[in-house]
């Protein structure tokens, strides 16, 4: 199976904001991810705000993983160290494979922006049922760092030497 395409192939994306206080109107990070994914040519097929509860997070992500309509899940929020930050605990049991490099590269880039505070980021990614899941901190700045420097390129089938498209469900 070829790793690289000569044409852009849009992905079907679901976006989740994990929060205990933000409403749809206040969801600047979720709106940012929706807008940049759409501008890049992808199709946003779902967007939700989920409370800081590992079982609620896991239930929504599980639904998306099982759906043929979703190839990519972008999650913002819930990756820090407070009691409510439960995204890694919610996702790790769902992953068929963890993508360790996402968290490593995100923290490396984040270190250049916020210094050692990046140690408190538990950004994670993985594959589940041929769906790629990226979880990043909830600030719009962190979402921008992850999207512009990692995710956007890896969701582009033209990206060399490799990208995630060959691994996604059709």
WOPE-V831024 format. One record per residue. N is the residue number from 1. PSI is psi as a letter, one per 40 degrees, with the letter a starting at -180 (* if undefined). Layout:
n=N psi=PSI
n=N psi=PSI
This chain:
n=1 psi=h
n=2 psi=h
n=3 psi=d
n=4 psi=h
n=5 psi=i
n=6 psi=e
n=7 psi=i
n=8 psi=h
n=9 psi=h
n=10 psi=i
n=11 psi=i
n=12 psi=h
n=13 psi=h
n=14 psi=i
n=15 psi=h
n=16 psi=h
n=17 psi=h
n=18 psi=h
n=19 psi=i
n=20 psi=e
n=21 psi=d
n=22 psi=i
n=23 psi=i
n=24 psi=d
n=25 psi=d
n=26 psi=e
n=27 psi=g
n=28 psi=d
n=29 psi=d
n=30 psi=d
n=31 psi=d
n=32 psi=d
n=33 psi=d
n=34 psi=d
n=35 psi=d
n=36 psi=d
n=37 psi=d
n=38 psi=d
n=39 psi=d
n=40 psi=e
n=41 psi=e
n=42 psi=i
n=43 psi=h
n=44 psi=h
n=45 psi=e
n=46 psi=i
n=47 psi=h
n=48 psi=i
n=49 psi=h
n=50 psi=i
n=51 psi=i
n=52 psi=g
n=53 psi=h
n=54 psi=d
n=55 psi=d
n=56 psi=d
n=57 psi=d
n=58 psi=d
n=59 psi=d
n=60 psi=d
n=61 psi=d
n=62 psi=d
n=63 psi=d
n=64 psi=d
n=65 psi=d
n=66 psi=e
n=67 psi=h
n=68 psi=e
n=69 psi=e
n=70 psi=h
n=71 psi=d
n=72 psi=h
n=73 psi=h
n=74 psi=h
n=75 psi=h
n=76 psi=h
n=77 psi=i
n=78 psi=e
n=79 psi=e
n=80 psi=a
n=81 psi=e
n=82 psi=i
n=83 psi=d
n=84 psi=e
n=85 psi=g
n=86 psi=e
n=87 psi=d
n=88 psi=d
n=89 psi=d
n=90 psi=d
n=91 psi=d
n=92 psi=d
n=93 psi=e
n=94 psi=d
n=95 psi=h
n=96 psi=d
n=97 psi=h
n=98 psi=i
n=99 psi=g
n=100 psi=d
n=101 psi=d
n=102 psi=d
n=103 psi=d
n=104 psi=d
n=105 psi=d
n=106 psi=d
n=107 psi=d
n=108 psi=d
n=109 psi=d
n=110 psi=d
n=111 psi=d
n=112 psi=d
n=113 psi=d
n=114 psi=e
n=115 psi=a
n=116 psi=e
n=117 psi=e
n=118 psi=e
n=119 psi=d
n=120 psi=e
n=121 psi=h
n=122 psi=f
n=123 psi=h
n=124 psi=i
n=125 psi=i
n=126 psi=i
n=127 psi=h
n=128 psi=h
n=129 psi=f
n=130 psi=f
n=131 psi=h
n=132 psi=h
n=133 psi=h
n=134 psi=h
n=135 psi=h
n=136 psi=i
n=137 psi=i
n=138 psi=e
n=139 psi=i
n=140 psi=d
n=141 psi=d
n=142 psi=d
n=143 psi=d
n=144 psi=d
n=145 psi=d
n=146 psi=d
n=147 psi=d
n=148 psi=d
n=149 psi=e
n=150 psi=c
n=151 psi=d
n=152 psi=d
n=153 psi=d
n=154 psi=e
n=155 psi=e
n=156 psi=h
n=157 psi=e
n=158 psi=e
n=159 psi=h
n=160 psi=i
n=161 psi=e
n=162 psi=i
n=163 psi=i
n=164 psi=e
n=165 psi=d
n=166 psi=e
n=167 psi=e
n=168 psi=i
n=169 psi=i
n=170 psi=*
